[in-house]
Amino acid sequence: MSKTSEQSEKHDAELQPELLDSPGGDSVRLRFEGPFEGRWVRWDACFLALGRGAAGGNYIEVGEDAPDGIRLRVGLAVDCIDMPSLRNAIIMIRQYKRLRRGRHEW
């Protein structure tokens, strides 16, 4: 295996979330890495299913630094937190260039 292939596989593995709960329920705890405030960080996240048509819609709450990473709470207007919902939300968070601490609704 070439060095480039090894680096790519290592990078892909680093981007995979560490699931602390099984997907498919009302909430999932996980840890994942991504950019934030100009640096690469580890997120200590909790994703919550708010139900379709939830009043107030989706939100992200970026909290304080903690030993396991920066606290992150994500509420999604879905009936359950499954792997496709997790993947889409993680991609969105990683691509959110202006993400700051506090609550962000959409």
Residue pairs with C-beta under 8 A, 6 or more apart in sequence:
14 33
15 32
15 33
16 32
17 30
17 31
17 32
17 86
17 90
18 30
18 31
18 32
19 28
19 29
19 30
20 28
20 29
20 30
20 31
21 27
21 28
21 29
21 30
22 28
23 80
23 81
23 82
23 83
23 86
24 80
24 81
24 82
25 49
25 80
25 81
26 48
26 49
26 80
26 81
27 46
27 47
27 48
27 49
27 81
28 46
28 47
28 81
28 86
29 45
29 46
29 47
30 45
30 47
30 86
31 42
31 43
31 44
31 45
31 68
31 69
32 42
32 43
32 45
32 90
33 40
33 41
33 42
33 43
34 40
34 41
34 43
34 90
34 93
34 94
35 41
35 94
36 43
36 62
36 70
36 99
37 100
41 69
41 70
42 68
42 69
42 70
43 69
43 70
43 72
43 93
44 66
44 68
44 69
44 70
44 71
44 72
45 69
45 71
45 72
45 73
45 74
46 72
46 73
46 74
47 74
47 75
47 76
47 81
47 85
47 86
47 89
48 73
48 74
48 75
48 76
48 81
49 76
49 78
49 79
49 80
49 81
49 85
50 56
50 58
50 75
50 76
50 77
50 78
51 77
51 78
51 79
52 77
52 78
52 79
53 77
54 75
54 77
56 105
57 77
57 105
57 106
58 74
58 75
58 76
58 77
58 105
58 106
59 73
59 74
59 75
59 103
59 104
59 105
59 106
60 72
60 73
60 74
60 75
60 93
60 96
60 99
60 103
60 104
61 72
61 73
61 74
61 102
61 103
61 104
62 70
62 71
62 72
62 99
62 100
62 101
62 102
62 104
63 70
63 71
63 72
63 73
63 101
64 70
64 71
64 101
65 71
72 93
74 89
74 93
76 85
76 89
78 85
93 99
